[in-house]
Amino acid sequence: MLQTYTAKYTCFDGGYMGQLIDWPEIVTEAANLEECRAMLRDALHEMVVAYRELGREIPVGNALLEQLPCETNPTRNSH
């Protein structure tokens, strides 16, 4: 069965961190985004194999991420 997992990438001074929203144990870091994506795919594959061998339930994917705008320095009306 084909599952789709949602990846989140965070840029930092040394490169990128990638993690799966649906499977929080899967986290990786790399110098660039392409390498981080490849490493995240490899880590996902290895976790699927490990979970099957251990008889553990594989998390279901298909998370939905949404960005919500929020003013963090709102102006106040003084009435």
C-alpha positions in Angstrom: 0.0 0.0 0.0 1.3 3.5 -0.9 1.2 6.0 2.0 1.9 9.7 1.7 3.7 11.4 4.5 4.1 15.1 5.1 7.6 16.5 5.4 8.6 19.7 7.1 12.0 21.3 6.3 13.6 23.9 8.5 16.6 26.0 7.3 19.3 26.8 9.8 22.9 28.1 9.6 24.4 24.7 8.9 21.8 23.4 6.4 18.4 21.8 6.7 16.5 19.7 9.2 13.8 17.5 7.8 11.1 15.7 9.8 7.8 13.9 9.1 4.8 15.4 10.6 2.9 12.1 10.6 5.8 10.2 12.1 7.7 12.5 14.5 10.5 9.9 15.2 11.8 10.4 11.7 14.2 13.4 11.7 17.3 14.1 9.7 19.7 16.9 8.9 21.8 17.7 5.8 23.9 20.5 4.3 21.3 21.2 1.5 17.6 20.6 0.8 18.1 18.0 -1.8 20.3 15.9 0.4 17.9 16.4 3.3 15.0 15.1 1.2 17.0 12.0 0.1 18.0 11.3 3.7 14.4 11.7 4.9 13.2 9.2 2.3 15.9 6.7 3.3 15.0 7.2 7.0 11.3 6.6 6.2 12.1 3.4 4.3 14.3 2.1 7.2 11.6 2.9 9.8 9.0 1.0 7.7 11.3 -2.0 7.6 12.0 -1.8 11.3 8.4 -1.4 12.3 7.4 -4.4 10.2 10.1 -6.5 11.8 9.0 -5.5 15.2 5.3 -6.0 14.4 4.5 -2.4 15.2 1.7 -0.4 13.6 3.0 1.9 10.9 1.6 5.4 11.3 -0.9 6.6 8.8 0.1 9.5 6.6 -1.8 12.2 4.8 -1.4 15.1 7.3 -2.4 18.5 6.2 -0.2 21.5 7.0 -1.6 25.0 6.9 0.1 28.3 7.6 -2.0 30.6 9.7 -1.1 34.3 9.6 -1.2 36.2 12.9 -0.1 39.7 13.7 2.4 39.4 16.5 2.7 43.2 17.1 -0.9 44.4 16.8 -1.7 48.1 17.1 -4.1 48.9 19.9 -6.9 51.4 19.5 -7.0 53.7 22.5 -10.6 54.8 22.8 
